[in-house]
Amino acid sequence: MQANRSRDTELELAVRRILHAQGLRDRVDFRPISALRRKADIVFTRFRVAVFLDGCFWHGCELHFVMPKANAAYWEGKITRNRDRDAETNRLLEAEGWTVLRYWEHQSSEEIAAAITTAVAVKRRAHALRQPL
């Protein structure tokens, strides 16, 4: 498992390249809430947007996950815990006012970047309306 990347995956790099080309600056592999020991893949701290790019195997994608035959009990528990942790992370971040975006590794980087850009633009407009001139 040591060889599995937790950051700078091919999808993450592609999405970040597109976002950077559009002028969006972000934090990478960053804890949105310092007390929460979980990191988001891409974070826009000013606008409170946390993006997670989940692997189909590790997070149990409904379309692509296939339970391994060897040591099935271990993997079933592992994937279930990962899903539960993801749901808890979403709840905790949303309770603190964060927008949580989750995407699967099989989605296209262009589609993901477009959705992120839209979410950040909405938050940027809301943020601008709250700022005194």
C-alpha positions in Angstrom: 0.0 0.0 0.0 3.0 2.2 0.4 3.2 2.7 -3.4 -0.3 4.2 -3.5 -0.2 7.9 -3.9 -2.1 10.0 -1.4 -1.5 13.2 -3.4 -0.3 14.4 -6.8 -2.3 11.7 -8.6 -2.7 12.0 -12.4 -6.2 13.2 -12.0 -5.3 15.7 -9.3 -2.5 17.1 -11.3 -4.7 17.5 -14.4 -7.5 19.2 -12.4 -5.0 21.5 -10.7 -3.4 22.4 -14.1 -6.8 23.5 -15.4 -7.7 25.5 -12.3 -4.4 27.2 -12.3 -4.8 28.1 -16.0 -8.1 29.8 -15.1 -6.4 31.9 -12.4 -7.6 29.9 -9.4 -5.0 29.5 -6.6 -5.5 26.7 -4.1 -3.9 24.8 -1.3 -2.9 21.1 -1.9 -3.2 18.2 0.5 -4.4 20.6 3.2 -6.5 20.3 6.4 -9.5 22.6 6.0 -10.0 22.5 9.8 -6.8 22.2 11.7 -8.4 20.2 14.5 -9.7 17.6 12.0 -7.0 15.1 11.1 -8.1 14.8 7.5 -6.8 16.5 4.4 -8.7 17.6 1.3 -6.9 17.2 -2.1 -7.6 20.8 -3.1 -8.7 23.6 -0.8 -9.8 27.2 -1.4 -9.4 28.6 2.1 -10.7 32.1 1.4 -14.0 30.7 0.0 -14.2 27.6 2.2 -14.3 25.1 -0.6 -12.8 21.6 0.0 -12.4 19.2 -2.9 -11.8 15.5 -2.6 -10.8 13.3 -5.5 -11.7 9.8 -4.4 -10.2 6.7 -5.9 -12.7 4.1 -7.1 -11.1 1.2 -5.2 -10.3 2.9 -1.9 -13.6 4.7 -1.5 -15.9 2.0 -3.0 -17.2 3.5 -6.2 -20.6 2.0 -7.0 -19.6 1.7 -10.7 -16.1 0.3 -10.5 -15.4 -1.2 -7.1 -14.9 -5.0 -7.1 -14.4 -6.7 -3.7 -11.1 -8.6 -3.7 -11.5 -12.3 -3.2 -8.4 -12.7 -1.0 -9.0 -11.4 2.5 -12.5 -10.2 1.7 -13.5 -9.6 5.3 -10.6 -7.2 5.8 -11.3 -5.3 2.6 -15.0 -5.0 3.2 -14.4 -3.5 6.7 -11.7 -1.2 5.2 -13.9 0.2 2.4 -16.8 0.6 4.8 -14.7 2.5 7.3 -13.4 4.7 4.4 -17.0 5.5 3.3 -18.1 6.2 6.8 -15.1 8.5 7.4 -15.9 10.3 4.1 -19.5 10.9 5.2 -18.3 12.1 8.7 -15.8 14.5 7.1 -18.5 15.9 4.9 -20.8 16.5 7.9 -18.1 18.1 10.0 -16.9 20.5 7.2 -20.4 21.5 6.2 -21.2 22.2 9.9 -18.3 24.7 9.9 -19.6 26.4 6.7 -17.5 24.7 4.1 -18.7 23.6 0.7 -17.5 20.0 0.2 -17.1 18.7 -3.4 -16.3 15.0 -4.0 -15.4 13.4 -7.3 -14.5 10.0 -8.5 -11.2 9.2 -10.2 -13.1 8.0 -13.3 -14.6 11.4 -14.0 -13.0 13.7 -16.5 -10.6 16.4 -15.2 -12.4 19.0 -17.4 -15.8 18.1 -15.9 -14.4 18.3 -12.4 -12.6 21.5 -13.0 -15.7 23.1 -14.5 -17.8 22.2 -11.4 -15.1 23.4 -9.0 -14.8 26.7 -10.9 -18.6 27.2 -10.7 -18.6 26.5 -6.9 -15.7 28.8 -6.3 -17.4 31.6 -8.4 -20.6 31.3 -6.3 -18.7 31.5 -3.1 -16.6 34.4 -4.4 -19.8 36.4 -5.3 -21.2 35.7 -1.8 -18.0 36.7 -0.2 -17.8 39.9 -2.2 -21.4 40.9 -1.2 -20.4 40.6 2.5 -17.3 42.7 2.2 -17.7 46.5 2.9 -16.4 48.7 0.1 
